[in-house]
Structure formats: C-alpha cells, structure tokens
Amino acid sequence: MKKVKITQVRSKIGHPERQKRTLEALGLKRIRHTVEHDATPQIMGMVEKVKHLVKFEEV
C-alpha cells in the first residue's frame, strides 16, 4: 500500500476543536512534525479536512 508523509506547517491555535483533534489523531504534535501513514481513504479524508494546516506527499 502507498505511504503518505504528512507535515504540520501551520499552527492549530485559533482553529476549531474538531480540526485540532484531527491533527492529534494523525499523530501531529507541533509545527514541522512529520508522520508517515498508509494512504487509506480514512487517512486521506483526515488530511483533506486539515489541508490548510499540513502538507503531504506520497512516498
């Protein structure tokens, strides 16, 4: 299965609680923190919801 590298590039301060929890569920803790996940539909849906806070690339 394809892998996706996700990096938080913007702060979660001032954003809705739901988006903060989505970042936590992805495993992102701070700006410039990077995690790697399988590119499942669930993960890609989470990335889509916070795409203004993260950048992602396929590995």
URCORCOR-V304661 format. One record per residue. N is the residue number from 0. D_LAST is the distance of its C-alpha to the last C-alpha in Angstrom with 1 decimal. Layout:
n = [N;N]
d_last = [D_LAST;D_LAST]
//
This chain:
n = [0;1;2;3;4;5;6;7;8;9;10;11;12;13;14;15;16;17;18;19;20;21;22;23;24;25;26;27;28;29;30;31;32;33;34;35;36;37;38;39;40;41;42;43;44;45;46;47;48;49;50;51;52;53;54;55;56;57;58]
d_last = [10.4;7.0;5.3;5.6;6.5;10.1;12.8;16.5;18.2;21.5;24.2;25.0;28.7;30.7;28.4;29.4;29.3;27.2;24.3;24.8;24.6;21.4;19.8;21.4;20.2;16.6;17.5;17.7;21.0;21.4;20.3;17.4;16.4;12.7;11.6;8.7;9.8;9.6;9.7;13.5;16.1;17.4;14.5;13.9;17.6;17.7;15.2;17.5;20.5;19.5;17.5;20.3;19.5;15.7;12.9;9.5;6.4;3.8;0.0]
//
